[in-house]
Amino acid sequence: MKNTIQASINSGYNFSTTAKEVIENIELESLDLMYPISIDKFSERFLASNRPLHILVNSAGIMAPPLMKDFRGYESQFATNHLGHFQFIYDSKQY
């Protein structure tokens, strides 16, 4: 079995082509930290893969966006930078 890196990229830019060209054995998944449903679906796909999670770096975030709120009413920067990461860890807590 090949070693595979699983990564999530949602930056608003099209880095997925570059990542696939530069990093061997990478899989890209969609995840939008501002939308809880997106996080739940990502967590479900990851858990269904039965792959171990050895390292998790929660560094995705946005800075100084225009005032927006997610559908729950939380400010977008707080929802993305904090609540989204927490939800993913909570959803994937069996690791």
C-alpha positions, 0 to 999 in steps of 0.5 A: 500500500502506498503512503498517501497524503490527504490534504484539504485546500479551499483558499479561493485560489486554484492551488489544487493543480499545482499541489498535484503536480508538485506532491506525489500521492496527494488526494485533495478534498473539499472543506469549507470551514465556514459551513458546518455541513461541509465540515460534517461531510468531510469528517464523514468521508475521512472517518469512512476511509479508516485511515489513521490521523497522525498529525493535524495542523489547524492553521487555515484561516481568514484575516480581516474579511468584510463583516459577514456572518455564517448561517448560524449568526457567527462572524465569519472570521471567528466561524472559520478560524476557530469554530470550524477547526473545533468542529472538525476535531470534535467530529473526528474525536475517535482519533 
